[in-house]
């Protein structure tokens, strides 16, 4: 049985084709710069998510509603977003 890596419902062949088009459009010398910019964007998004989580937790503590279902649901959703973001950025990271 052949297993293909599926990334955002895109198969390996489509990813290779997209990368080929990106290299043709931007050139090989611009790819590290583009990847660096995407990494900074992902880091900014992760930091914003953590800031929102801390603000929600802080507000909940101030109003004595730390253990309610609302805050649990918000924390679960934020954790899902964080996990999805880590899965996405994990595929972009280079092995050193």
N, C-alpha and C positions, 0 to 999 in steps of 0.2 A: 504494500500500500504506500502510495506517495503522499507525503505530508508537505503542504505548502504553507509558508508563513503568510498569514493574512494580517494586514496592517490597515485599519480603517476600511475594511472590506475591499482592499486592493491587493491583488496577488503579486508575487515576486516579479513576474514578467512586466506588469504595469509599472512597478516601482523602478525597474531598470530602464524602461522606456522614458519615464518622467525624468530620471536622473540624466539620461542621454540628452534629452531636450534642454534641460537646465544647463548642462555643460556647453551645448551649442549656443544657447542664447547668451549666457553670462561669461563663458570662458572658464577654463580650469583655474586661472589665477584668482578669480573672484570668489570661488567656492568657499575657501576658508573664512573670508570676510562675511559672506552670507550666513554661514553656519554660526559664526561668532555672534552675529546680530540676532539670529534665532535663539541662541542660547541665552543671551542677555534678556530677550523678550520673555522666554520661559521663566527665567529667574525672577523677573519683575512680577510676572503673574503669580508665581509661587509665593513671593513676599507679600503681595496684595492679599492672597488667600489667607496667609497666616495672620496678617494684620486684621482682617475681618474677623477671623476666629477669635483673636485676642480681644477685640472690641466687644464682640457678642458675649464672651465669657466675663469680661469686666463689667459690662452693663448688667448682666444677669446676677453677678455677685452683689452689685450695688443695690439691686432691687430685690434681693433675697429670693431669686427664682432659679437657682443654679441647677436643681435636679428635676426640672419640669420636662415634659415630653417635647416641648418646642425646642429647647436648647439641645436636647439629645438628637432630635431630627436635624437640626442645623449642623451639629457636629458630624453626624453621619454623612450628610450631603457634602460638607467641606472635605471630609476624609475621602469620599469617593472621587471628588474633583482632584484632590491631591494625588491619589493613587493613579488616576488616569493620566495626570500630568507627568508623574514619575515614570509610568510605562512609556509615554511618548518620548520623554527626554532620554530615557534609557536607551532607546534605539538610536538616538543621535549622538550619544557620548562615544568618544574614541577610547579604545583600550590602550593604556600606556604601558 
